């Protein structure tokens, strides 16, 4: 996936949760899809460089992945 777009909501949540955008992009590219809904929403899960599990929720649109939110899994 070449183009990764963050919604304003996602940018705010990343800032609020102290999540590095580069780690988010890495998980989108290398993580595993753990859930896919009929409306196209996907949850991607992966491990960051600091060993935390990150979950990202978004959807594909053409050749882009639009990130809605991201959070560390507990």
N, C-alpha and C positions, 0 to 999 in steps of 0.2 A: 504494500500500500504506500503510494508515494505521498499523497497529500493528506495531512492530518490537520483538522480544523477544530479549534476549541470554541465552544459557545461562550458568551459572557458569563453565564452561570458557572460553567466549568472553570473558567479563569478565576472567578471569585472563590470557588470551593478549593481549588488547588492552593491558592494563596492562604486561605483560612486554615487549611489542613497541613500546610508546610510541605506540600508535595512538589517535587521538581518536575518541570514540564519535560525535560529530557528523559526522565525515568518513565513518564507516561508514554511518550513516543516509543521508547524501547519495548515496553510491555505490549503496546498495540501491535508492533511489528513481530515480536517473538513469543507473545503469550498464547494461551489456549482459550478458545471460545468455550465457555462453560454453560452458556444459556443463549438461546436464540428464539425470539418471540415471532409470532405471525406478522406483526407490524414492521419487522425488520430490525427491531432493537436487539442489540447483542451485549452480553457481558463477557469481557475478556479478563482473564486472570493471569498474573505472572509475578515473579519475584524481582524486586529491585536490587540494585547494587549493594544496598545496605541490609539486605536479607529480609526485608518486609514484603508481605504479600499485598499486592495492589490489585484492586478491581476497578475496571473502567467500563462505563456504560455509554453506548453510542450506537450509531447506525451508519451503514454504507450509503453513499449517494454518488452514483456514477463511479469515478475512480477516487473518491474522497471518503475519509472516515470522519464523521462528525462526533466529537466527544461531548456528551451531555454532562457527565460528572465522573469523578474518580475518588476513591477512598481506600484507606488501608483496611484490609480485612482483619477481623479480630479472631 
